[in-house]
Amino acid sequence: MAALETSSAGRSRAVVIGASLAGMSAARALCDHFARVTVVERDRLDGAEEFRPGVPQARQVHALLRGGSDSFERLCPGLEAQLVARGARSGAASAKPRVGRWCSRAAFSAGSASC
């Protein structure tokens, strides 16, 4: 969720609630349009590589398909390389969930990153 404050001089400040992937992406996109962007998050963000209490799904496997990876790369050039350097796997998706079953790689061939 993003809240915008506009002064008579134009766009000066944006506030984003939550430092999730969506929140941080919104904050990055807003940086191009506002002088100041503030992210409000209840969990401590000190750079430690540990699971955050407010993100119970953090312990689950995550996958990012090529379209999402390309979008993040436009916002943050070099992000995919950084993720791979920290242990994410990059390459062709081997399977895609589809209504309770999995389809073959031949039926769905797109790049992905997972961690």
Secondary structure in CASP SS format (residue, H / E / C, confidence):
PFRMAT SS
TARGET T0000
AUTHOR 0000-0000-0000
METHOD secondary structure of the structure
MODEL  1
M C 1.00
A E 1.00
A E 1.00
L E 1.00
E E 1.00
T E 1.00
S E 1.00
S C 1.00
A C 1.00
G E 1.00
R E 1.00
S E 1.00
R E 1.00
A E 1.00
V E 1.00
V E 1.00
I E 1.00
G C 1.00
A C 1.00
S C 1.00
L H 1.00
A H 1.00
G H 1.00
M H 1.00
S H 1.00
A H 1.00
A H 1.00
R H 1.00
A H 1.00
L H 1.00
C C 1.00
D C 1.00
H C 1.00
F C 1.00
A C 1.00
R E 1.00
V E 1.00
T E 1.00
V E 1.00
V E 1.00
E C 1.00
R C 1.00
D C 1.00
R C 1.00
L C 1.00
D C 1.00
G C 1.00
A C 1.00
E C 1.00
E C 1.00
F C 1.00
R C 1.00
P C 1.00
G C 1.00
V C 1.00
P H 1.00
Q H 1.00
A H 1.00
R H 1.00
Q C 1.00
V C 1.00
H C 1.00
A E 1.00
L E 1.00
L E 1.00
R H 1.00
G H 1.00
G H 1.00
S H 1.00
D H 1.00
S H 1.00
F H 1.00
E H 1.00
R H 1.00
L H 1.00
C C 1.00
P C 1.00
G C 1.00
L H 1.00
E H 1.00
A H 1.00
Q H 1.00
L H 1.00
V H 1.00
A H 1.00
R C 1.00
G C 1.00
A C 1.00
R E 1.00
S E 1.00
G E 1.00
A E 1.00
A C 1.00
S C 1.00
A C 1.00
K E 1.00
P E 1.00
R E 1.00
V C 1.00
G C 1.00
R E 1.00
W E 1.00
C E 1.00
S C 1.00
R C 1.00
A C 1.00
A C 1.00
F C 1.00
S C 1.00
A C 1.00
G E 1.00
S E 1.00
A E 1.00
S E 1.00
C C 1.00
END
